[in-house]
Amino acid sequence: MSFDEFATWQLPALLRYAAVLAGNRDLAQDIAQEVLARAHTRWSSIGRMDAPELYVRRMVTNEFLSWRRRWARQVPVSDVIVAPDRAGAPDTATTQADRDALLRQLSRLPRRQQAVLVLRYYEGFTDAEIADVLGCQPGTVRGYASRALQALRVSVADTEKSLAGRDS
C-alpha cells in the first residue's frame, strides 16, 4: 500500500482519535498532520509492517503525550470532535451535555490516563494493544485505567454533591 492510499484510508480515524485525546479539533489536526509528515518520511519501513495503522496510531499517542511538554498550554474541550451516536439517542441536548461533561472530566486526567481510557473505550483496544501503543506493560495499562476511572468517579461524586448543595 502506498503512503497516499494509507493516508486517505486512515486520516478520518486518526483525526477522530487525536480529537478525543486532545479535546480540540485544531490541535487534533496539527497532531495528525505532524504524525503523517513524519510517517511519510519513514514510509518505506512503516509500510512494510504487519499493521502500519497501529504504529501510526502510536505515533499520534506519543505526539499527544509530548505536546504539553513542548507548548505547555491548556486546551478547552468545547471544540472536540466526537462522532454522534444517533441510534436511540434520547435527546440531542442531553446527549451533548453529557458528552461535554465527560470530556471536561477526561481532560483533567493525566495524559497517559486519558490515552488509556480513549484507547480502551473509544477505540476498543485490549490492554495488550494499549500497552503496545503506549510502550509499557499491560499491568501498567490496567493501573492507569484503574486510577483514571477512580478519579472520574470521585469527580462525578463531587459534582453531584455540589449540585445537591445548591438545591438545598
Secondary structure by P-SEA (a helix, b strand, c coil): ccaaaaaaacaaaaaaaaaaaaccaaaaaaaaaaaaaaaaaacccccccccaaaaaaaaaaaaaaacccccbbbbbcccccccccccccccaaaaaaaaaaaaaaaaaccaaaaaaaaaaccccccaaaaaaaacccaaaaaaaaaaaaaaaaaaaaaaaaaaaaaac
